[in-house]
Amino acid sequence: MKEITLEIFRYDPDKGESPYFKKYKVPIKQGTTILDSLNYIKDNKDRTLTFRQACRSAICGSCAVKVNGKSMLACKTQLSEIYTGGIIKIEPLGHLGLIKDLVVDQKEIFEIKGGEPWITLDRSRSLPKKEFLISPREIKELKEVRSCIFCGSCYSECNAIEGDANSFTGPHSLMKTMRFLKDSRDDNHERIKQARERGLYRCIVCHECEPSCPKNIDIGQNVIDIRYKAAKSIGPLDAHKKLMQNIKGDLYLFNWNEIPGNDNERLIEFIKQNFGVKWVKTAKIKKIDHDRTIEVSTEKNFLSLRLNDEKTKVNLKIDDTTTDEYIASLENDKLNIYGVTDYTGCSIAKTDIPTVNLYPEYIKTFKDDPQAEVVLFLGCILNHRQPNVAKSIINILQHNNIAVHLPKEQVCCGSPEIRTGQKDEVLPFIQKNFDIFESYIEKGIDNIVTSCPGCCLTLRNNYPDLSREVGVSFKSKVYDVTEFLSKKVELKEFTEKIEAKVMYHYPCHTRKMGLNEDLYLELLQKIPGVEISKVSSNRLCCGGGGGVRIAYPELNKTLSKRRLQAAIEKDVDLLVTNCPFCYISFDTAIKDSFKEVKFNLESYYNILSSGYALNESNCKDILSAIPSSSYTDLCRNIRYSHI
């Protein structure tokens, strides 16, 4: 019978020895699991080997271990599924205290701080005399989160736990919260507040825990769903509100009870200062139950904001020719008025010249017929922070005879807002993207390409559902730029030699889309002279996703340092990534925590562009009609560290 080698972590605190690894040869045949092999060793080779087991049926979760660096159930994992030659390494779960060998202290898993893992009934309401009736749809939704067996695999893989275990109790605890939020029998209205206290917003939504879940729970989406419920009940974090403020434009936020009432002079001054109305003669305000009205009379015009519990669009005429549109809402005695005439459309602060305004809407500088036509969706950062990367992408597409349509009116994809629970708030704004994509469908152009993994994931996974919510169609095909270059067109060979040892950072959203890391590595390796330095991407997330970068910058920097340290230890020349958020996180961590590093941080697409020797080639052809000052701003190699 064929034998393979297992290298198993050993540790006995009673002996006072340091942990070490010991190798064992075990037989392998079809159906042999990791747990079978551990039992074989204990029965036949080493009685001292210690590990947990109980049901052997993937129900109890007690046998979870790390196999080749990834957490999984020993009883469920067959050797034939993971054996690719060489040695299989088995270790205890991460982030938990060691007891002996593969046995860890599960206290952090089972003791959920600040939570009540049982159904709470409100006895003051009318309860059914017999049983509660639950719809089949609710049962289906409930079944997924109820299937969590507290094995600890997600906890072991969690990036947020590695960055700050004291402030986040783990993915499994949030799944337990969701289990009760989805149960109509439960009347505990404090669960969302409890989840927030246990670190709801410290989850990076990196999805790295999901492949390890033996029950295939969509953990990231459930976290987003809790945040959505939180946004509707207790509101999002103040830091996350800024994302929507950037998109909506100028924000006016007043406490209704602090607005001057019948004091005409004070109210006039209040209106002048806060609404930008210069000529006010009279003003009055009244509050009758839930019907609240502000009335402002200017020399020529009249403003009336009638606010009920619903959001209402209103118009404010400053003079005979100008009408500024506002969105007004009243929530918890807070009067919110958003100016939407000059909204940025981006989740980051706008710049003077967006990248889309530096290019024509249709870009074709080559003479031959295009082998493809695409709509290029830049995303907020490339549009407002990294024009040099946008330039590289456009140059690469042009060099490979791909015609580019660059919509001028494209707005934020909505990813940061959706992942912080603010889907309802961002939905009215991203309808513009639906209109843009539909207009290109009508022209026969159905391919959208984007380089930002967050944008690509959102357009692929979220837009089909969101389009149905707003009653529009979304028929476009969405591709990552590298995916499109590698699979959909005939790619020209790279000609420029780049003598460099390169480490590629694999973004979590790229992995969530199902795009393999090798897709990006293979393209890099086609550039003459490039040597790839590869390390496991497990738990090397930049830590900036899910709103963490803006809400918890220190956690973001702590997690970013892990990848930077890996690049230092491998003595690479270049650390490259295709994710603009990852790039910004690494750039900030370098400036904050490292006096200097020997490697250069660079965009993946800038490297590909250099491989074609395109950095300064046809950019002038594309921008021949653009003022020279704007061209200089676009073509120089700009580095941005802060959103």
C-alpha positions as CSV (number, residue, x, y, z in Angstrom):
1,M,0.0,0.0,0.0
2,K,1.2,3.5,-0.9
3,E,2.6,5.6,2.0
4,I,2.9,9.3,2.5
5,T,4.6,11.5,5.1
6,L,2.7,13.6,7.6
7,E,4.7,16.3,9.5
8,I,2.8,16.9,12.8
9,F,3.1,19.6,15.3
10,R,4.1,18.3,18.8
11,Y,4.1,20.1,22.1
12,D,3.9,18.8,25.7
13,P,4.0,21.5,28.3
14,D,4.7,18.9,31.1
15,K,8.1,18.2,29.5
16,G,9.2,21.8,29.3
17,E,10.2,21.4,25.7
18,S,9.7,23.9,22.9
19,P,7.2,22.9,20.2
20,Y,8.6,20.9,17.3
21,F,7.4,18.9,14.2
22,K,7.7,15.1,13.9
23,K,7.3,13.1,10.7
24,Y,5.3,9.9,10.4
25,K,4.6,7.6,7.4
26,V,1.0,6.6,7.0
27,P,-0.8,4.4,4.4
28,I,-3.1,6.2,2.0
29,K,-6.0,4.7,0.1
30,Q,-9.3,6.0,-1.3
31,G,-11.4,7.4,1.5
32,T,-8.7,7.8,4.1
33,T,-9.2,11.0,6.1
34,I,-6.8,13.1,8.1
35,L,-8.5,11.8,11.2
36,D,-8.0,8.2,10.1
37,S,-4.3,8.9,9.7
38,L,-4.0,10.5,13.1
39,N,-5.7,7.4,14.7
40,Y,-3.4,5.1,12.7
41,I,-0.4,6.9,14.2
42,K,-1.8,6.8,17.7
43,D,-2.7,3.1,17.4
44,N,0.4,1.9,15.7
45,K,3.3,4.4,16.0
46,D,3.0,6.9,18.9
47,R,0.6,6.6,21.7
48,T,1.5,10.0,23.0
49,L,0.1,11.9,20.0
50,T,-2.9,14.0,21.3
51,F,-5.8,15.3,19.3
52,R,-9.5,15.8,19.6
53,Q,-12.2,13.7,18.0
54,A,-15.8,12.8,18.7
55,C,-18.5,12.3,16.0
56,R,-16.3,11.6,13.0
57,S,-19.3,12.9,10.9
58,A,-18.5,16.7,10.6
59,I,-21.2,17.5,13.2
60,C,-19.3,18.2,16.4
61,G,-16.4,20.3,15.0
62,S,-14.0,19.1,17.6
63,C,-11.3,17.7,15.2
64,A,-10.5,20.9,13.4
65,V,-6.8,21.4,12.6
66,K,-4.6,23.2,10.1
67,V,-3.5,21.2,7.1
68,N,-0.8,22.7,4.9
69,G,-1.6,26.0,6.5
70,K,-5.4,25.9,6.1
71,S,-8.0,25.2,8.8
72,M,-10.3,22.2,8.2
73,L,-12.1,19.3,9.8
74,A,-9.8,16.2,10.1
75,C,-12.8,13.9,9.8
76,K,-14.1,15.4,6.6
77,T,-10.8,16.0,4.8
78,Q,-9.6,13.0,2.7
79,L,-5.8,12.7,2.1
80,S,-6.4,12.1,-1.6
81,E,-8.1,15.6,-1.9
82,I,-5.1,17.4,-0.6
83,Y,-2.1,15.2,-1.5
84,T,-0.1,16.6,-4.4
85,G,3.2,15.0,-3.6
86,G,5.6,15.9,-0.8
87,I,4.8,16.2,2.9
88,I,1.5,17.1,4.4
89,K,1.9,19.4,7.4
90,I,-0.6,19.3,10.3
91,E,-0.8,21.9,13.0
92,P,-3.3,23.1,15.7
93,L,-5.8,25.9,14.9
94,G,-4.4,29.4,15.0
95,H,-5.2,32.2,17.4
96,L,-6.1,29.8,20.2
97,G,-4.1,28.8,23.3
98,L,-2.1,25.6,23.1
99,I,-2.9,22.7,25.5
100,K,-1.0,19.8,24.0
101,D,0.0,18.7,20.4
102,L,-3.1,19.4,18.2
103,V,-5.4,20.3,21.1
104,V,-6.2,24.0,21.6
105,D,-8.1,25.9,24.3
106,Q,-11.6,26.4,22.8
107,K,-12.7,28.9,25.4
108,E,-12.6,31.8,23.0
109,I,-14.9,29.9,20.6
110,F,-17.6,28.9,23.0
111,E,-17.7,31.9,25.4
112,I,-19.3,34.6,23.3
113,K,-18.9,37.8,25.2
114,G,-21.9,40.1,25.3
115,G,-24.2,37.7,23.6
116,E,-27.1,35.6,24.6
117,P,-27.2,32.4,22.5
118,W,-30.8,31.5,23.1
119,I,-34.2,32.7,21.8
120,T,-35.6,35.5,23.9
121,L,-39.4,35.8,24.0
122,D,-41.3,39.0,24.8
123,R,-44.0,37.7,27.2
124,S,-45.9,40.9,26.9
125,R,-46.8,40.3,23.3
126,S,-49.4,37.8,22.1
127,L,-47.7,34.4,21.8
128,P,-49.2,31.5,19.9
129,K,-51.1,29.0,22.1
130,K,-49.4,26.0,20.4
131,E,-46.4,26.3,18.1
132,F,-44.8,29.2,16.2
133,L,-45.4,29.1,12.5
134,I,-42.3,29.8,10.3
135,S,-42.5,30.1,6.6
136,P,-40.4,27.8,4.3
137,R,-38.5,30.8,3.1
138,E,-37.5,31.8,6.6
139,I,-36.5,28.2,7.3
140,K,-34.3,28.2,4.2
141,E,-32.6,31.5,5.3
142,L,-32.2,30.3,8.8
143,K,-30.8,26.9,7.9
144,E,-27.4,28.3,6.7
145,V,-26.4,30.2,9.8
146,R,-27.9,27.5,12.1
147,S,-25.5,25.0,10.5
148,C,-22.5,26.6,12.2
149,I,-20.9,23.9,14.5
150,F,-18.4,26.2,16.3
151,C,-15.4,24.2,15.0
152,G,-13.2,27.3,15.2
153,S,-11.9,27.1,11.6
154,C,-13.1,30.6,10.7
155,Y,-11.6,32.0,13.9
156,S,-8.3,30.3,13.1
157,E,-8.2,32.0,9.6
158,C,-9.5,35.4,10.7
159,N,-7.3,38.4,9.7
160,A,-9.1,40.7,12.1
161,I,-8.4,38.4,15.1
162,E,-4.7,38.4,14.2
163,G,-4.7,42.2,14.2
164,D,-6.8,42.7,17.3
165,A,-8.2,39.7,19.2
166,N,-9.3,41.9,22.1
167,S,-11.8,43.9,20.1
168,F,-13.3,41.2,17.8
169,T,-14.8,38.0,19.0
170,G,-14.7,36.2,15.6
171,P,-16.8,35.4,12.6
172,H,-18.5,32.5,14.4
173,S,-20.0,34.9,17.0
174,L,-21.5,37.1,14.3
175,M,-23.0,34.0,12.6
176,K,-24.6,33.2,16.0
177,T,-26.0,36.7,16.0
178,M,-27.4,36.3,12.5
179,R,-28.9,33.0,13.5
180,F,-31.2,34.9,16.0
181,L,-31.8,37.9,13.8
182,K,-33.2,35.7,11.1
183,D,-35.5,33.9,13.6
184,S,-38.9,35.5,13.8
185,R,-39.5,34.0,17.2
186,D,-36.7,36.0,18.8
187,D,-37.5,39.3,20.5
188,N,-34.1,40.4,21.7
189,H,-33.7,43.9,20.3
190,E,-30.2,44.3,21.7
191,R,-28.5,41.8,19.4
192,I,-27.3,44.3,16.9
193,K,-25.9,46.6,19.6
194,Q,-24.2,43.5,21.1
195,A,-22.7,42.6,17.7
196,R,-21.4,46.1,17.3
197,E,-19.7,45.9,20.7
198,R,-18.2,42.5,19.8
199,G,-16.5,44.1,16.7
200,L,-19.1,43.9,13.9
201,Y,-17.3,46.6,12.0
202,R,-13.8,45.2,12.6
203,C,-14.5,42.4,10.2
204,I,-12.5,43.1,7.0
205,V,-15.0,41.1,4.9
206,C,-12.0,39.5,3.3
207,H,-13.9,36.2,2.9
208,E,-10.7,34.3,3.9
209,C,-12.5,32.3,6.5
210,E,-15.1,31.0,4.1
211,P,-13.1,28.2,2.3
212,S,-12.4,26.7,5.7
213,C,-16.0,26.6,6.8
214,P,-17.1,22.9,6.7
215,K,-20.7,24.0,6.2
216,N,-20.0,26.4,3.4
217,I,-21.6,29.4,5.2
218,D,-21.3,32.7,3.2
219,I,-19.8,34.4,6.2
220,G,-18.9,37.7,4.5
221,Q,-22.4,38.2,3.1
222,N,-24.0,37.5,6.5
223,V,-21.7,40.1,8.1
224,I,-22.8,42.6,5.5
225,D,-26.5,41.7,6.2
226,I,-26.0,42.4,9.9
227,R,-24.5,45.7,9.1
228,Y,-27.4,46.5,6.8
229,K,-29.8,45.8,9.7
230,A,-27.6,47.9,11.9
231,A,-27.7,50.8,9.5
232,K,-31.5,50.7,9.5
233,S,-31.8,50.5,13.3
234,I,-28.8,52.1,15.1
235,G,-27.1,53.6,12.1
236,P,-23.6,53.0,10.6
237,L,-20.4,54.1,12.1
238,D,-19.7,57.9,11.9
239,A,-16.6,57.1,9.8
240,H,-18.6,55.1,7.3
241,K,-21.2,57.9,7.0
242,K,-18.4,59.9,5.3
243,L,-18.4,57.5,2.4
244,M,-22.0,58.5,1.6
245,Q,-21.3,62.1,2.3
246,N,-18.6,62.1,-0.4
247,I,-21.0,60.5,-2.9
248,K,-23.9,62.8,-2.1
249,G,-22.0,66.0,-1.9
250,D,-22.5,68.8,0.6
251,L,-24.2,67.6,3.8
252,Y,-26.3,69.7,6.1
253,L,-27.2,68.0,9.3
254,F,-29.3,69.8,11.9
255,N,-31.0,68.8,15.2
256,W,-34.6,69.8,14.7
257,N,-35.0,71.0,18.3
258,E,-32.0,73.3,17.9
259,I,-33.3,75.1,14.9
260,P,-34.6,78.6,15.9
261,G,-38.4,78.6,16.0
262,N,-40.5,81.7,15.7
263,D,-37.5,84.0,16.3
264,N,-37.5,85.6,12.8
265,E,-34.0,87.1,13.0
266,R,-32.3,84.0,14.4
267,L,-34.0,81.8,11.9
268,I,-33.1,84.0,9.0
269,E,-29.5,84.0,10.1
270,F,-29.6,80.2,10.5
271,I,-31.0,79.8,6.9
272,K,-28.4,82.1,5.5
273,Q,-25.5,80.3,7.1
274,N,-26.6,76.8,6.5
275,F,-28.5,76.9,3.2
276,G,-26.5,79.4,1.3
277,V,-29.5,81.7,0.8
278,K,-28.2,85.2,0.8
279,W,-31.4,87.3,0.6
280,V,-33.9,86.3,3.2
281,K,-36.7,88.6,4.3
282,T,-38.9,86.3,6.4
283,A,-38.7,82.8,7.8
284,K,-40.9,80.7,10.0
285,I,-40.8,77.1,11.2
286,K,-43.5,74.9,12.6
287,K,-43.7,71.5,14.1
288,I,-47.1,69.7,14.2
289,D,-46.8,66.1,15.2
290,H,-44.9,64.4,12.4
291,D,-45.6,67.1,9.9
292,R,-42.6,69.5,10.0
293,T,-42.2,72.4,7.7
294,I,-39.5,75.1,7.1
295,E,-40.6,78.0,5.1
296,V,-38.2,80.6,3.8
297,S,-39.2,83.7,1.9
298,T,-36.5,85.5,-0.1
299,E,-36.9,88.6,-2.2
300,K,-37.9,86.7,-5.3
301,N,-38.4,83.1,-4.2
302,F,-40.0,80.8,-1.7
303,L,-38.6,77.6,-0.2
304,S,-40.8,75.0,1.6
305,L,-39.4,71.7,2.9
306,R,-42.2,69.5,4.0
307,L,-40.7,66.6,5.8
308,N,-42.5,63.5,6.9
309,D,-40.9,60.2,7.8
310,E,-40.2,59.5,4.1
311,K,-37.3,61.0,2.2
312,T,-38.5,63.8,0.0
313,K,-36.9,65.6,-2.9
314,V,-37.3,69.4,-2.7
315,N,-36.1,72.4,-4.8
316,L,-34.6,75.6,-3.6
317,K,-34.5,78.4,-6.1
318,I,-31.8,80.9,-5.3
319,D,-32.7,83.2,-8.2
320,D,-34.8,83.1,-11.3
321,T,-32.4,80.9,-13.2
322,T,-30.8,78.5,-10.7
323,T,-32.5,75.6,-9.0
324,D,-30.5,73.5,-6.6
325,E,-32.0,70.0,-5.8
326,Y,-31.8,68.6,-2.3
327,I,-32.7,65.4,-0.7
328,A,-34.3,65.9,2.8
329,S,-35.1,63.4,5.5
330,L,-36.0,63.5,9.1
331,E,-34.7,60.6,11.3
332,N,-34.7,60.6,15.0
333,D,-35.2,64.3,15.2
334,K,-32.2,64.9,12.9
335,L,-32.9,67.0,9.8
336,N,-30.7,65.8,7.0
337,I,-30.5,67.8,3.8
338,Y,-28.1,66.6,1.1
339,G,-27.2,68.9,-1.8
340,V,-27.1,66.7,-4.8
341,T,-26.5,69.2,-7.6
342,D,-22.8,69.0,-7.3
343,Y,-22.3,65.5,-5.9
344,T,-19.0,63.7,-6.5
345,G,-20.4,60.3,-7.3
346,C,-17.3,58.8,-5.6
347,S,-16.8,57.4,-2.1
348,I,-13.6,59.4,-1.8
349,A,-13.1,63.2,-1.8
350,K,-13.2,64.5,-5.4
351,T,-10.2,65.9,-7.2
352,D,-10.1,68.9,-9.5
353,I,-9.7,66.8,-12.7
354,P,-11.2,63.3,-12.6
355,T,-9.3,60.8,-14.8
356,V,-12.3,60.3,-17.1
357,N,-12.2,64.0,-18.0
358,L,-8.6,63.7,-19.3
359,Y,-9.5,61.2,-22.1
360,P,-12.0,61.2,-24.9
361,E,-15.0,59.0,-24.4
362,Y,-14.0,56.7,-27.2
363,I,-10.3,55.7,-27.3
364,K,-8.9,54.0,-30.4
365,T,-5.4,55.0,-31.4
366,F,-4.5,51.9,-33.5
367,K,-5.2,51.6,-37.2
368,D,-6.4,48.0,-37.4
369,D,-9.9,46.8,-36.6
370,P,-10.4,46.2,-32.9
371,Q,-10.3,42.6,-31.8
372,A,-12.7,43.7,-29.0
373,E,-14.6,46.7,-27.6
374,V,-15.0,47.2,-23.9
375,V,-16.5,49.7,-21.5
376,L,-13.8,50.6,-19.0
377,F,-15.1,51.1,-15.4
378,L,-12.3,52.9,-13.5
379,G,-13.6,53.0,-10.0
380,C,-13.1,55.8,-7.5
381,I,-9.4,55.5,-6.8
382,L,-8.2,55.3,-10.4
383,N,-10.6,58.1,-11.3
384,H,-9.5,60.4,-8.5
385,R,-6.2,59.1,-7.0
386,Q,-4.3,56.9,-9.4
387,P,-4.5,58.4,-13.0
388,N,-1.1,56.8,-13.8
389,V,-2.6,53.3,-13.3
390,A,-5.6,54.2,-15.5
391,K,-3.1,55.4,-18.2
392,S,-1.3,52.1,-18.0
393,I,-4.5,50.1,-18.4
394,I,-5.7,52.1,-21.4
395,N,-2.2,51.8,-23.0
396,I,-2.2,48.0,-22.5
397,L,-5.7,47.7,-24.0
398,Q,-4.8,50.0,-27.0
399,H,-1.6,48.1,-27.6
400,N,-3.6,44.9,-27.9
401,N,-6.1,46.4,-30.3
402,I,-8.9,46.7,-27.8
403,A,-11.1,49.8,-28.3
404,V,-12.1,51.5,-25.1
405,H,-15.3,53.3,-24.2
406,L,-14.8,55.5,-21.1
407,P,-18.1,56.7,-19.7
408,K,-17.7,60.3,-18.3
409,E,-20.6,60.0,-15.9
410,Q,-19.6,56.7,-14.2
411,V,-20.0,56.9,-10.4
412,C,-18.9,54.8,-7.4
413,C,-19.8,51.1,-7.8
414,G,-21.2,51.2,-4.3
415,S,-18.8,48.5,-2.9
416,P,-17.7,50.4,0.3
417,E,-21.2,51.5,1.1
418,I,-22.7,48.0,0.5
419,R,-20.1,46.4,2.7
420,T,-20.7,48.9,5.5
421,G,-24.5,48.3,5.4
422,Q,-25.5,51.4,3.5
423,K,-27.0,49.7,0.5
424,D,-30.3,51.6,0.6
425,E,-28.5,55.0,0.7
426,V,-26.2,54.3,-2.2
427,L,-28.7,52.6,-4.5
428,P,-30.3,55.8,-5.9
429,F,-26.9,57.0,-6.9
430,I,-25.6,53.9,-8.6
431,Q,-28.7,53.8,-10.8
432,K,-26.6,56.1,-13.0
433,N,-24.2,53.2,-13.7
434,F,-27.1,50.9,-14.7
435,D,-28.3,53.6,-17.2
436,I,-24.8,53.9,-18.6
437,F,-24.3,50.1,-19.0
438,E,-27.7,49.7,-20.6
439,S,-26.9,52.5,-23.1
440,Y,-23.9,50.5,-24.2
441,I,-25.9,47.3,-24.4
442,E,-28.2,49.1,-26.9
443,K,-25.1,49.8,-29.0
444,G,-24.0,46.2,-28.9
445,I,-21.2,46.6,-26.4
446,D,-21.8,44.2,-23.5
447,N,-18.2,43.7,-22.1
448,I,-17.3,45.8,-19.0
449,V,-13.7,45.6,-17.7
450,T,-12.4,46.9,-14.5
451,S,-9.1,46.6,-12.7
452,C,-10.4,47.2,-9.1
453,P,-11.2,43.9,-7.5
454,G,-13.8,45.6,-5.2
455,C,-15.6,47.1,-8.2
456,C,-15.4,43.8,-10.2
457,L,-16.8,41.8,-7.3
458,T,-19.6,44.3,-6.8
459,L,-20.5,44.5,-10.5
460,R,-20.4,40.7,-10.8
461,N,-22.0,39.6,-7.6
462,N,-24.2,42.5,-6.4
463,Y,-25.4,44.3,-9.5
464,P,-27.7,41.6,-10.8
465,D,-29.7,41.6,-7.6
466,L,-29.5,45.4,-7.2
467,S,-30.8,45.9,-10.7
468,R,-33.9,43.9,-9.9
469,E,-34.5,46.0,-6.8
470,V,-34.6,49.2,-8.9
471,G,-36.5,47.5,-11.7
472,V,-33.8,47.7,-14.4
473,S,-32.0,45.1,-16.4
474,F,-28.3,44.3,-16.1
475,K,-27.2,42.3,-19.1
476,S,-23.5,43.3,-19.2
477,K,-20.7,40.8,-18.8
478,V,-18.1,41.9,-16.2
479,Y,-14.4,41.0,-16.4
480,D,-11.4,41.8,-14.5
481,V,-8.8,43.4,-16.8
482,T,-6.3,40.6,-16.4
483,E,-9.0,38.0,-16.9
484,F,-10.1,39.6,-20.1
485,L,-6.6,39.9,-21.4
486,S,-5.8,36.3,-20.6
487,K,-9.0,34.6,-21.7
488,K,-10.9,36.8,-24.2
489,V,-8.3,38.2,-26.6
490,E,-5.1,37.3,-28.4
491,L,-2.4,38.9,-26.2
492,K,0.7,40.4,-27.8
493,E,4.1,39.3,-26.3
494,F,5.9,41.5,-23.9
495,T,9.1,42.9,-25.3
496,E,10.7,44.9,-22.6
497,K,13.0,43.1,-20.1
498,I,12.5,43.8,-16.5
499,E,15.2,42.3,-14.3
500,A,13.3,42.1,-11.0
501,K,12.4,39.7,-8.2
502,V,8.6,40.3,-7.9
503,M,6.2,39.5,-5.1
504,Y,2.5,39.6,-6.1
505,H,-0.1,40.5,-3.5
506,Y,-3.3,38.5,-4.2
507,P,-6.4,40.6,-3.2
508,C,-9.1,39.0,-1.2
509,H,-11.9,40.3,-3.5
510,T,-10.1,38.7,-6.5
511,R,-10.1,35.4,-4.6
512,K,-13.8,35.8,-3.7
513,M,-14.6,36.2,-7.5
514,G,-13.1,32.8,-8.1
515,L,-10.1,34.1,-10.1
516,N,-7.0,32.0,-9.3
517,E,-3.8,33.7,-8.2
518,D,-2.0,31.8,-11.0
519,L,-3.9,33.9,-13.6
520,Y,-2.0,37.0,-12.5
521,L,1.3,35.2,-11.8
522,E,1.4,33.7,-15.3
523,L,0.9,37.1,-16.9
524,L,3.7,38.5,-14.9
525,Q,6.0,35.6,-15.7
526,K,5.5,36.3,-19.5
527,I,7.5,39.5,-19.0
528,P,11.2,38.8,-19.8
529,G,13.5,38.9,-16.7
530,V,10.7,38.8,-14.1
531,E,11.4,36.3,-11.2
532,I,8.4,35.5,-9.0
533,S,8.9,35.2,-5.3
534,K,5.8,33.4,-4.0
535,V,4.6,32.9,-0.5
536,S,1.3,31.7,0.8
537,S,-1.4,34.4,0.6
538,N,-3.1,33.0,3.7
539,R,-3.6,35.8,6.3
540,L,-1.6,38.4,4.4
541,C,-4.7,40.5,3.6
542,C,-3.9,44.3,3.6
543,G,-6.7,44.7,6.2
544,G,-8.3,47.7,4.5
545,G,-11.6,46.2,3.3
546,G,-15.1,46.3,4.7
547,G,-14.7,49.9,5.9
548,V,-11.8,49.0,8.3
549,R,-9.3,51.4,6.6
550,I,-11.5,54.4,7.3
551,A,-12.9,53.4,10.7
552,Y,-9.9,51.5,12.2
553,P,-6.7,52.8,10.5
554,E,-4.4,51.3,13.1
555,L,-5.8,47.8,12.5
556,N,-5.4,48.4,8.8
557,K,-1.7,49.3,9.3
558,T,-1.1,46.4,11.6
559,L,-2.3,43.9,9.1
560,S,-0.6,45.6,6.1
561,K,2.8,45.1,7.8
562,R,2.6,41.4,7.5
563,R,2.8,41.5,3.7
564,L,5.5,44.1,3.8
565,Q,7.5,42.0,6.3
566,A,7.1,39.0,3.9
567,A,8.5,41.2,1.1
568,I,11.4,42.3,3.2
569,E,12.2,38.7,4.3
570,K,12.1,37.5,0.6
571,D,14.4,40.4,-0.4
572,V,12.2,41.3,-3.4
573,D,12.7,44.2,-5.8
574,L,9.0,44.8,-6.4
575,L,5.8,44.3,-4.4
576,V,2.9,44.6,-6.8
577,T,-0.8,44.4,-6.6
578,N,-3.8,44.9,-8.8
579,C,-5.9,46.3,-6.0
580,P,-5.8,50.1,-5.5
581,F,-7.1,49.8,-1.9
582,C,-4.3,47.3,-1.1
583,Y,-1.8,49.6,-2.7
584,I,-2.9,52.6,-0.6
585,S,-2.9,50.4,2.6
586,F,0.7,49.2,1.9
587,D,1.9,52.7,1.0
588,T,0.5,54.2,4.2
589,A,2.0,51.4,6.3
590,I,5.4,51.9,4.7
591,K,5.4,55.6,5.4
592,D,4.1,55.1,8.9
593,S,6.1,52.1,10.2
594,F,9.2,51.6,8.0
595,K,12.0,54.2,7.7
596,E,12.9,52.7,4.4
597,V,12.4,49.5,2.4
598,K,14.6,48.1,-0.3
599,F,11.7,47.1,-2.6
600,N,9.4,49.4,-4.6
601,L,5.7,49.2,-4.3
602,E,4.0,49.3,-7.7
603,S,0.7,48.8,-9.4
604,Y,0.4,45.5,-11.3
605,Y,-0.7,47.3,-14.4
606,N,2.2,49.7,-14.4
607,I,4.5,46.6,-14.5
608,L,2.5,45.1,-17.4
609,S,2.7,48.5,-19.2
610,S,6.4,48.6,-18.7
611,G,6.7,45.1,-20.1
612,Y,5.3,46.5,-23.3
613,A,7.5,49.7,-23.1
614,L,4.3,51.8,-23.1
615,N,4.8,54.1,-20.2
616,E,5.3,57.2,-22.4
617,S,4.4,55.8,-25.8
618,N,0.9,56.4,-27.1
619,C,-0.3,58.5,-24.1
620,K,0.4,61.7,-26.1
621,D,-1.7,60.4,-29.1
622,I,-4.6,59.7,-26.8
623,L,-4.3,63.1,-25.0
624,S,-3.5,65.3,-28.0
625,A,-6.5,67.5,-27.3
626,I,-5.8,67.8,-23.6
627,P,-4.0,70.9,-22.1
628,S,-0.4,70.2,-21.4
629,S,-0.7,70.9,-17.7
630,S,-3.4,68.2,-17.4
631,Y,-1.4,65.8,-19.5
632,T,1.6,66.3,-17.1
633,D,-0.5,65.6,-14.1
634,L,-1.8,62.4,-15.7
635,C,1.4,61.0,-17.0
636,R,3.7,61.5,-14.1
637,N,4.2,58.6,-11.7
638,I,2.0,59.9,-8.8
639,R,1.8,58.1,-5.4
640,Y,-1.1,58.7,-3.1
641,S,-1.3,57.5,0.4
642,H,-4.6,58.8,1.8
643,I,-8.1,58.6,0.6
